[in-house]
Amino acid sequence: MPVLLYCVAEASAPLEGPRTGVRGQPVARIEHCGLAVYLSRDSNSDAWTRPPVRDSVLEFHQVLRQLFASVAILPFRFPTIVAGDRELEAHLESASERYKHLLEKYKTSVQVEVLVSPVEKPGAPSTASGTEYLRTRKSQLDGLDQIVAGLSSVAGCAVIEWQVRRLPQGVRWFGRLERDSVDQFKAAMKTWKLPAGHIARVSGPWPVTEFFHLDPS
């Protein structure tokens, strides 16, 4: 029977977790190779991915948030589906040591996200010459370079490491920090001075997802 994977945790993780997950399916907890895995089963895997997919994603992350509140987890990306319990057990037998290493490394870590984008100017013309576009784009990139240079300095030792993603209109940072450093990080963000013409959105803490990848295939 197809299995939807939510996350991996240490075997000491709570026996009682969220009761239902994506599409209202029961969330089960199994132990294998010294690990706890939270999952749902359904004879029809399409049930998890049929539209509206956005609802399934929200339900998936709600399960992760509930577990993350009390235990360190390694989340899978949605939708990570294996053919059945035997395939899952075979994967855990080959990957258990890596998962245990990651759980030890990230057991006290959380992730925060900082999204910065330029402010859209009201009334700006919808079309521009090539020269004007390049000039505007260079100005935006210069501003983002200033932000990239300044953010890590402002956050200081609160953040252990960063992952940076450039976007067509902005930049997104993922910061890994200790659970007990969240207040320090939030306080630092209040002192952060953005270059004119930019806005920032800070969210988290979330489970760590951007610093490793779980792939049972």
Buried (B, 14 or more C-beta within 10 A) or exposed (E): EBBBBBBBBBEEBEEEBBEEBBBEBEBBBBEBBEBBBBBBBBEEBEBBBEEEEEEBEEBBBBBBEBBBEEBBBBBBEBBBBBEEBEBBBEBBEEBBEEBBEBBEBBBEBBBBBBBBBBEEEEEEEEEEEEEEEEEBEEEBEEBBEEBBEBBBEBBEEBBEEBBEEEEEEBBBBBBBBBEEBBEBBBEBBEEBEBBEEBEBEBEBBBBBBBBBEBEBE
